[in-house]
Amino acid sequence: MAVQVEQVRNGFVNLYLIREPAGLSLVDAGTAGGPRHVERALRRRGHQLAELRHILITHADPDHIGGAADLRALSGAALYAGQIEAEAMARGRASRDPKSTPLTAPLFGLMNRLTPIRPVEATHILQPGDELPILGGLQVIATPGHTPGHLSFFAPAYGVLFAGDSMTAFGGRLSFVDGPVTWDYARGRESVRLQAELQPGMVCCGHGPVLRDQRIVFPS
């Protein structure tokens, strides 16, 4: 089996399936409908959910962990997350509350109903600097800003960065965007700077297209 990274679309959020001879891994778990999308992607490649070995969580927003409990139960895969995000997952909630205003409160209420979270316990707690036996050594990088415990994953052997929501890829460029779901803008900006220093050849974000050889834009 050749090493492959495949984007799996779960509505408006991206999951990433990693296929290599050592086994199958998944970055993020999507919404409650995530397992269905992952199962279809696996079936197209001649695989089953039971072959999934690792599920790596970048952060505990509903659109990234809503499917984690079902994926874990259906596949038996190990579930990895940082301490802060793992604690939120166990409570069945996001790791920070959005900055609600009279205009955004109804939208967040609707999103909570559309993207429910079933509590789930991580099987492995990740620390920045850890290295996972995936893609020739997948490095765990602290990238707080969007959420307090956000993690990204970098594979130097392939130049691939799984950035979660630490950056967005909309408009064909990579940057950190402020907004009501941003926990700390200044720390998010520093996380973007840290990832730029890695000089990734391919960046896989939680939203938007996969971008290759793209300059990372620093927010003002």
C-alpha positions as MATLAB code, in Angstrom:
seq = 'MAVQVEQVRNGFVNLYLIREPAGLSLVDAGTAGGPRHVERALRRRGHQLAELRHILITHADPDHIGGAADLRALSGAALYAGQIEAEAMARGRASRDPKSTPLTAPLFGLMNRLTPIRPVEATHILQPGDELPILGGLQVIATPGHTPGHLSFFAPAYGVLFAGDSMTAFGGRLSFVDGPVTWDYARGRESVRLQAELQPGMVCCGHGPVLRDQRIVFPS';
ca = [
       0.000    0.000    0.000;
       1.353    3.411   -0.964;
       1.266    6.211    1.612;
      -1.722    8.453    0.910;
      -3.452   11.396    2.595;
      -7.071   11.837    1.537;
      -9.412   14.680    2.422;
     -12.801   13.393    3.599;
     -15.546   15.999    3.403;
     -18.089   15.974    6.228;
     -20.349   18.823    5.163;
     -18.438   22.035    5.868;
     -15.600   20.386    7.816;
     -12.638   18.332    6.575;
     -11.343   15.077    8.015;
      -8.109   13.522    6.787;
      -7.604    9.824    6.196;
      -4.001    8.613    6.285;
      -3.350    5.305    4.547;
       0.030    3.623    4.947;
       1.347    0.069    5.266;
       1.411    0.368    9.076;
      -2.343    1.015    9.145;
      -5.064    3.638    8.820;
      -5.289    6.883   10.796;
      -7.811    9.720   10.830;
      -7.301   13.370   11.741;
     -10.444   14.706   13.464;
     -13.817   12.982   13.705;
     -16.271   15.435   12.164;
     -19.884   15.902   13.169;
     -22.265   13.202   14.344;
     -22.497   12.180   10.671;
     -18.735   11.815   10.396;
     -18.623    8.006   10.713;
     -20.851    7.643    7.662;
     -18.527    9.780    5.538;
     -15.424    7.991    6.813;
     -16.973    4.582    6.173;
     -17.783    5.549    2.575;
     -14.242    6.820    2.007;
     -12.805    3.606    3.409;
     -15.126    1.418    1.355;
     -14.023    3.179   -1.835;
     -10.479    2.146   -0.971;
     -11.393   -1.437   -0.062;
     -11.164   -0.930    3.706;
     -13.501   -1.173    6.695;
     -13.918    0.939    9.826;
     -12.488   -1.906   11.901;
      -9.116   -1.284   10.221;
      -8.861    2.248   11.602;
      -6.082    2.341   14.222;
      -5.706    5.976   15.274;
      -8.059    8.978   15.559;
      -6.213   12.252   16.199;
      -8.207   15.234   17.488;
      -6.986   18.778   16.824;
      -9.577   20.441   19.067;
     -12.922   19.879   20.758;
     -15.327   21.893   18.635;
     -18.589   20.088   17.771;
     -17.765   19.869   14.070;
     -14.463   18.129   14.856;
     -15.466   15.747   17.681;
     -19.194   15.140   17.132;
     -18.444   11.790   15.490;
     -15.643   10.735   17.854;
     -17.713    8.558   20.199;
     -19.300    6.573   17.362;
     -16.054    6.237   15.410;
     -14.272    4.990   18.502;
     -17.061    2.483   19.254;
     -17.358    1.225   15.665;
     -13.654    0.934   14.926;
     -11.995    0.297   18.274;
      -9.340    2.826   17.238;
      -7.222    4.645   19.812;
      -8.406    8.231   20.373;
      -5.755   10.931   20.880;
      -6.216   14.503   22.139;
      -4.435   17.128   24.214;
      -5.309   17.457   27.896;
      -7.535   20.544   27.680;
      -9.479   19.311   24.672;
      -9.742   15.785   26.096;
     -11.350   17.139   29.260;
     -13.892   19.000   27.128;
     -14.595   15.862   25.075;
     -15.261   13.879   28.231;
     -17.849   16.495   29.242;
     -19.425   16.461   25.787;
     -18.772   20.129   25.097;
     -16.387   22.519   23.393;
     -13.246   23.631   25.244;
     -14.335   27.292   25.298;
     -17.560   29.212   24.946;
     -18.027   31.405   21.877;
     -18.113   35.175   22.310;
     -21.852   35.473   22.008;
     -23.665   38.655   21.019;
     -27.387   39.293   20.422;
     -26.687   38.726   16.730;
     -24.630   35.535   17.024;
     -26.424   33.841   19.943;
     -29.250   32.377   17.783;
     -26.696   31.056   15.288;
     -24.654   29.346   17.991;
     -27.829   27.880   19.452;
     -28.745   26.430   16.060;
     -25.245   25.057   15.554;
     -25.359   23.315   18.930;
     -28.574   21.579   17.940;
     -27.260   20.596   14.516;
     -23.849   19.392   15.752;
     -24.396   17.549   19.051;
     -21.491   16.028   20.989;
     -21.606   12.664   22.731;
     -19.136   12.577   25.628;
     -16.129   10.391   24.898;
     -12.900    9.650   26.754;
      -9.586    9.972   24.957;
      -7.465    6.845   25.236;
      -4.195    8.776   24.888;
      -3.339   12.281   26.134;
      -0.923   14.070   23.835;
       1.761   16.532   24.866;
       3.478   19.052   22.580;
       6.677   17.450   21.362;
       5.249   13.928   21.255;
       5.879   11.967   18.079;
       3.409    9.410   16.753;
       4.297    6.383   14.563;
       2.393    7.818   11.610;
       3.814    9.203    8.331;
       7.380    8.522    9.370;
       7.033   10.373   12.671;
       4.090   12.729   13.156;
       5.011   15.597   15.465;
       2.487   17.008   17.953;
       2.553   20.825   18.000;
       0.746   23.166   20.400;
      -1.180   25.732   18.335;
      -3.555   27.494   20.769;
      -5.645   30.436   19.676;
      -8.794   29.090   18.090;
      -9.206   27.013   21.265;
      -6.985   26.876   24.381;
      -5.643   23.382   23.756;
      -5.596   23.239   19.969;
      -3.012   20.863   18.482;
      -1.600   20.547   14.979;
       0.290   17.590   13.531;
       3.349   17.840   11.265;
       5.033   15.078    9.252;
       8.537   16.353    8.319;
       9.208   13.292    6.160;
       6.398   14.348    3.824;
       6.143   18.076    4.551;
       2.477   17.677    5.517;
       0.855   19.849    8.205;
      -2.571   19.018    9.630;
      -3.560   22.435   10.947;
      -7.136   21.900   12.173;
      -8.664   25.325   12.735;
      -5.393   26.992   13.731;
      -5.492   28.356   10.179;
      -8.069   28.651    7.432;
      -7.565   27.950    3.743;
     -10.407   30.011    2.327;
      -9.652   32.266   -0.621;
      -6.612   30.226   -1.564;
      -4.414   31.518    1.243;
      -3.470   30.388    4.735;
      -4.046   32.664    7.710;
      -5.539   32.889   11.175;
      -8.864   34.669   11.335;
     -10.346   36.399   14.373;
     -14.014   36.041   15.267;
     -16.523   35.030   17.943;
     -15.185   31.455   18.076;
     -11.594   32.631   18.604;
     -10.372   32.029   22.146;
      -7.212   34.179   21.980;
      -6.269   36.116   18.850;
      -2.703   36.969   19.927;
      -1.866   33.352   20.733;
      -3.478   32.245   17.490;
      -1.255   34.634   15.573;
       1.838   33.215   17.272;
       0.681   29.709   16.390;
       0.501   30.747   12.730;
       4.060   32.101   12.974;
       5.275   28.830   14.513;
       3.712   26.792   11.727;
       5.156   29.071    9.045;
       8.631   28.291   10.392;
       7.997   24.599    9.638;
       7.765   25.472    5.921;
       5.205   22.770    5.122;
       4.764   21.766    1.510;
       1.131   20.788    2.028;
      -1.301   22.196    4.589;
      -4.529   20.384    5.487;
      -6.957   22.684    7.315;
     -10.255   21.903    8.973;
     -12.077   24.099    6.469;
     -11.300   24.938    2.871;
      -9.143   23.186    0.264;
      -5.816   21.481    0.779;
      -3.101   23.961   -0.193;
       0.359   23.150   -1.506;
       3.461   25.349   -1.494;
       1.369   28.229   -0.230;
       2.822   31.169    1.698;
       1.299   31.513    5.152;
      -0.145   35.006    5.636;
       0.282   36.628    9.055;
      -2.784   38.472   10.354;
      -2.326   42.137   11.207;
];
